Amino acid sequence: MGRHGAGAPLLFALTTGSATVTGADGTSADITAGQAVLWEAGEAHGAHTATGCTFLAVKGPLTLA
């Protein structure tokens, strides 16, 4: 996915494979299965993978405990 703004808080949880994600400042971070990223509403972000991945995206008001 190219960089775009989050319309609401977005939890991006990787279930298989690996991906490179970016946040508001454009800094890249590599994540693997079992890791997740939380982007705030309005935050520019992106994700891409060279080898494939499966993820779960949860969008909307979130309360993490």
Secondary structure as a PSIPRED ss2 file (coil, helix, strand):
# PSIPRED VFORMAT (PSIPRED V4.0)

   1 M C   1.000  0.000  0.000
   2 G C   1.000  0.000  0.000
   3 R C   1.000  0.000  0.000
   4 H E   0.000  0.000  1.000
   5 G E   0.000  0.000  1.000
   6 A C   1.000  0.000  0.000
   7 G C   1.000  0.000  0.000
   8 A C   1.000  0.000  0.000
   9 P C   1.000  0.000  0.000
  10 L E   0.000  0.000  1.000
  11 L E   0.000  0.000  1.000
  12 F E   0.000  0.000  1.000
  13 A E   0.000  0.000  1.000
  14 L E   0.000  0.000  1.000
  15 T E   0.000  0.000  1.000
  16 T E   0.000  0.000  1.000
  17 G E   0.000  0.000  1.000
  18 S E   0.000  0.000  1.000
  19 A E   0.000  0.000  1.000
  20 T E   0.000  0.000  1.000
  21 V E   0.000  0.000  1.000
  22 T E   0.000  0.000  1.000
  23 G C   1.000  0.000  0.000
  24 A C   1.000  0.000  0.000
  25 D C   1.000  0.000  0.000
  26 G C   1.000  0.000  0.000
  27 T C   1.000  0.000  0.000
  28 S E   0.000  0.000  1.000
  29 A E   0.000  0.000  1.000
  30 D E   0.000  0.000  1.000
  31 I E   0.000  0.000  1.000
  32 T E   0.000  0.000  1.000
  33 A C   1.000  0.000  0.000
  34 G C   1.000  0.000  0.000
  35 Q C   1.000  0.000  0.000
  36 A E   0.000  0.000  1.000
  37 V E   0.000  0.000  1.000
  38 L E   0.000  0.000  1.000
  39 W E   0.000  0.000  1.000
  40 E C   1.000  0.000  0.000
  41 A C   1.000  0.000  0.000
  42 G C   1.000  0.000  0.000
  43 E C   1.000  0.000  0.000
  44 A E   0.000  0.000  1.000
  45 H E   0.000  0.000  1.000
  46 G E   0.000  0.000  1.000
  47 A E   0.000  0.000  1.000
  48 H E   0.000  0.000  1.000
  49 T C   1.000  0.000  0.000
  50 A C   1.000  0.000  0.000
  51 T C   1.000  0.000  0.000
  52 G C   1.000  0.000  0.000
  53 C E   0.000  0.000  1.000
  54 T E   0.000  0.000  1.000
  55 F E   0.000  0.000  1.000
  56 L E   0.000  0.000  1.000
  57 A E   0.000  0.000  1.000
  58 V E   0.000  0.000  1.000
  59 K E   0.000  0.000  1.000
  60 G C   1.000  0.000  0.000
  61 P C   1.000  0.000  0.000
  62 L C   1.000  0.000  0.000
  63 T C   1.000  0.000  0.000
  64 L C   1.000  0.000  0.000
  65 A C   1.000  0.000  0.000
